Amino acid sequence: MAEISIQIGSRIRNFRKKHGMTLDDLSVRIHKSKSTISKYEKGEISVDIETLYEIAQALEVHVEQLLYCPPRRTRISERVSSPAFFQGASQFYSYLFDGRTNKIMRCVFDVLSETEDHRYRIMMYMNFKDYQNYQNCENTYWGYIEHYDAMTQISLFNQDTALEQASAQILASYLDSDTKWGLFNGFSSRPMMPIAIKMLFSKTKLKEDEALIRQLKVSKEDIRLLKLYNMLSVT
């Protein structure tokens, strides 16, 4: 129970800061003392359901965005129809290079459950400081993995911003390897614009060094193909 309170409190704090609200601001809006809200955010006391709805309304988010359930991962089936790259995985990783900050942005994907139509529900945690606390990240997405003959499609919905959707396409996932290239596309808020970016998927954590950065950056060959096809392609 303590873990749930800590996670809910962390989400309250993150949304409050994203909205530029102080503890005093939120205190006025929900008619609770500043010290009580501080204890909510630290997970020192549990938030009752009525107050949780009041906080969600004050922060202009859905109450579901403040809720937390301890992750229960499932493994992707090893049946023939499942792509070899993902077979047996309950968690995998991806990396991209953010040119705005000149830093590697790491992601963790948790496979949550299988649907009746053999899709897999996932959570994606993007841009965190350390793997031990990867759920404390800049953006959280939920979505599905869908497999086709030639590629795998990952459809994502931002848990923090209801309107934002994103996706990733991974080519030839039916062939097994330690890593796979994909194309991540979505909508950036810094600055506000649609984006498409190279994303490297991996079964294991990769060493974040200069060699990885060189791989993740747009190369001369990428630019040549971009000019040739008039589109960004990742193979």
C-alpha positions as CSV (number, residue, x, y, z in Angstrom):
1,M,0.0,0.0,0.0
2,A,2.9,2.4,0.8
3,E,4.3,1.9,-2.8
4,I,0.9,2.9,-4.3
5,S,0.7,6.0,-2.1
6,I,4.2,7.0,-3.1
7,Q,3.5,6.5,-6.8
8,I,0.2,8.4,-6.7
9,G,1.9,11.2,-4.8
10,S,4.7,11.4,-7.3
11,R,2.1,11.7,-10.1
12,I,0.3,14.5,-8.3
13,R,3.6,16.3,-7.8
14,N,4.6,15.9,-11.5
15,F,1.3,17.1,-12.8
16,R,1.3,20.0,-10.4
17,K,4.7,21.2,-11.5
18,K,3.8,20.7,-15.2
19,H,1.0,23.1,-14.6
20,G,3.2,25.6,-12.9
21,M,1.2,25.3,-9.6
22,T,2.7,25.7,-6.2
23,L,1.6,23.8,-3.1
24,D,-0.2,26.9,-2.0
25,D,-2.1,27.1,-5.4
26,L,-3.3,23.5,-5.1
27,S,-4.1,24.0,-1.4
28,V,-6.5,26.8,-2.3
29,R,-8.2,24.8,-5.1
30,I,-9.0,21.7,-3.1
31,H,-9.3,23.3,0.4
32,K,-6.6,21.2,2.0
33,S,-3.6,22.5,3.9
34,K,-0.2,22.9,2.3
35,S,1.3,20.4,4.7
36,T,-1.4,17.8,3.9
37,I,-0.8,18.1,0.2
38,S,2.9,17.8,0.8
39,K,2.3,14.5,2.7
40,Y,0.1,13.2,-0.2
41,E,3.0,13.9,-2.7
42,K,5.5,12.2,-0.5
43,G,3.3,9.2,0.0
44,E,3.3,9.7,3.8
45,I,-0.5,9.6,3.9
46,S,-3.0,8.0,1.5
47,V,-5.4,10.1,-0.7
48,D,-9.0,9.3,-0.2
49,I,-11.0,8.8,-3.4
50,E,-13.1,12.0,-3.1
51,T,-9.9,14.1,-2.7
52,L,-8.2,12.3,-5.6
53,Y,-11.1,13.4,-7.9
54,E,-10.8,17.0,-6.5
55,I,-7.0,17.0,-7.2
56,A,-7.6,15.6,-10.7
57,Q,-10.1,18.3,-11.4
58,A,-7.8,21.0,-10.1
59,L,-4.9,19.7,-12.2
60,E,-7.2,19.3,-15.2
61,V,-6.3,15.7,-15.8
62,H,-8.4,12.5,-15.8
63,V,-8.4,10.8,-12.4
64,E,-7.1,7.6,-14.1
65,Q,-3.9,9.5,-14.9
66,L,-3.2,9.7,-11.1
67,L,-3.8,6.1,-10.3
68,Y,-1.1,3.5,-10.1
69,C,-1.1,-0.3,-10.2
70,P,2.1,-2.3,-9.5
71,P,3.2,-3.7,-12.9
72,R,2.5,-7.3,-13.6
73,R,4.3,-8.3,-16.7
74,T,3.5,-11.1,-19.1
75,R,5.8,-12.8,-21.7
76,I,5.1,-12.5,-25.4
77,S,4.2,-16.0,-26.7
78,E,6.8,-18.1,-28.4
79,R,4.2,-19.4,-31.0
80,V,5.2,-19.3,-34.6
81,S,3.0,-16.2,-35.4
82,S,5.0,-14.1,-32.9
83,P,8.0,-12.2,-34.3
84,A,11.3,-13.8,-33.3
85,F,12.7,-10.6,-31.9
86,F,10.0,-10.3,-29.3
87,Q,9.4,-14.0,-28.4
88,G,9.6,-14.6,-24.7
89,A,10.1,-11.0,-23.8
90,S,8.2,-9.4,-20.9
91,Q,10.3,-6.2,-21.0
92,F,12.5,-4.6,-23.7
93,Y,14.3,-1.3,-24.3
94,S,14.8,1.4,-26.9
95,Y,17.1,4.4,-27.4
96,L,16.9,7.6,-29.5
97,F,19.1,10.7,-29.6
98,D,17.5,14.0,-28.7
99,G,19.2,16.7,-30.7
100,R,17.5,19.4,-28.6
101,T,19.4,18.3,-25.5
102,N,22.3,16.4,-27.2
103,K,21.5,13.4,-25.0
104,I,20.5,9.8,-25.4
105,M,16.8,9.3,-24.4
106,R,16.2,5.8,-23.0
107,C,12.9,4.0,-22.9
108,V,11.6,0.8,-21.1
109,F,8.6,-1.2,-22.4
110,D,6.7,-3.4,-20.0
111,V,4.5,-6.1,-21.6
112,L,1.3,-6.2,-19.5
113,S,-1.1,-8.6,-21.0
114,E,-2.3,-10.4,-24.2
115,T,-5.7,-9.5,-25.7
116,E,-8.1,-11.9,-27.3
117,D,-7.0,-10.9,-30.8
118,H,-3.3,-11.7,-29.9
119,R,-2.2,-8.1,-29.4
120,Y,-0.1,-7.2,-26.4
121,R,-0.9,-4.3,-24.1
122,I,2.2,-2.4,-23.1
123,M,3.5,0.6,-21.1
124,M,6.3,2.7,-22.3
125,Y,8.4,4.8,-20.0
126,M,10.4,7.5,-21.8
127,N,13.4,9.6,-20.6
128,F,14.2,8.6,-17.0
129,K,17.4,9.1,-15.0
130,D,18.0,5.5,-13.8
131,Y,16.7,2.1,-14.5
132,Q,15.9,1.3,-10.9
133,N,13.3,4.1,-11.0
134,Y,12.3,4.0,-14.7
135,Q,8.7,4.6,-13.9
136,N,9.6,8.1,-12.7
137,C,10.0,9.4,-16.2
138,E,9.2,12.4,-18.4
139,N,6.5,10.7,-20.5
140,T,4.5,7.6,-20.0
141,Y,2.6,5.9,-22.8
142,W,0.3,3.0,-23.0
143,G,-0.6,1.1,-26.1
144,Y,-0.4,-2.1,-28.1
145,I,2.1,-4.2,-30.1
146,E,0.6,-5.5,-33.3
147,H,2.4,-7.9,-35.6
148,Y,2.2,-8.0,-39.4
149,D,4.0,-10.2,-41.9
150,A,6.9,-7.7,-42.6
151,M,6.9,-5.5,-39.6
152,T,5.7,-4.8,-36.0
153,Q,3.6,-1.7,-35.2
154,I,3.6,-0.2,-31.7
155,S,0.6,2.2,-31.2
156,L,1.0,4.5,-28.2
157,F,-1.1,7.0,-26.2
158,N,0.4,9.5,-23.9
159,Q,-0.8,8.9,-20.3
160,D,-0.1,12.5,-19.4
161,T,-1.6,14.2,-22.4
162,A,-4.8,12.6,-23.5
163,L,-4.6,14.1,-27.1
164,E,-1.1,13.0,-27.9
165,Q,-0.6,9.8,-29.8
166,A,2.6,8.2,-31.1
167,S,3.7,5.1,-32.9
168,A,6.8,3.1,-33.8
169,Q,7.4,0.8,-36.7
170,I,10.0,-2.0,-36.6
171,L,11.0,-3.7,-39.8
172,A,11.6,-7.4,-40.2
173,S,10.9,-8.2,-36.5
174,Y,10.3,-11.8,-37.6
175,L,14.1,-12.1,-37.9
176,D,15.9,-12.6,-34.6
177,S,18.7,-10.4,-33.5
178,D,19.8,-8.5,-30.4
179,T,18.7,-5.1,-31.7
180,K,16.2,-3.8,-34.3
181,W,15.9,-0.4,-35.9
182,G,12.5,1.3,-35.8
183,L,11.0,4.7,-36.7
184,F,9.3,6.5,-33.8
185,N,6.8,9.3,-34.8
186,G,4.7,11.5,-32.8
187,F,4.2,15.1,-31.7
188,S,6.8,17.2,-29.9
189,S,6.0,20.1,-27.6
190,R,9.6,21.5,-27.5
191,P,9.0,23.1,-30.0
192,M,5.5,22.1,-31.0
193,M,5.8,20.1,-34.2
194,P,5.3,16.6,-35.7
195,I,8.5,14.5,-35.6
196,A,9.9,11.2,-36.9
197,I,13.1,9.9,-35.4
198,K,15.4,6.8,-35.5
199,M,14.8,4.5,-32.5
200,L,17.0,1.5,-31.7
201,F,15.2,-1.4,-30.0
202,S,17.1,-3.9,-27.8
203,K,16.4,-7.0,-25.8
204,T,18.9,-5.9,-23.2
205,K,20.2,-2.6,-21.8
206,L,22.9,-1.1,-24.1
207,K,26.1,0.7,-23.2
208,E,25.4,4.4,-23.6
209,D,28.6,5.6,-25.2
210,E,29.8,7.5,-28.2
211,A,29.4,4.5,-30.4
212,L,25.7,4.3,-29.6
213,I,25.3,8.0,-30.1
214,R,26.9,7.7,-33.6
215,Q,24.4,5.0,-34.4
216,L,21.4,7.0,-33.2
217,K,22.3,10.2,-35.0
218,V,21.1,10.9,-38.6
219,S,24.0,9.7,-40.8
220,K,25.2,10.8,-44.3
221,E,23.5,7.6,-45.6
222,D,20.2,8.6,-43.9
223,I,20.4,12.0,-45.6
224,R,21.2,10.5,-49.0
225,L,18.1,8.2,-48.7
226,L,16.0,11.1,-47.4
227,K,16.9,13.1,-50.6
228,L,16.4,10.1,-52.8
229,Y,13.0,9.0,-51.5
230,N,11.9,12.4,-50.1
231,M,11.1,10.6,-46.9
232,L,12.8,9.5,-43.7
233,S,13.3,5.7,-43.8
234,V,15.0,3.4,-41.2
235,T,16.1,0.0,-42.3
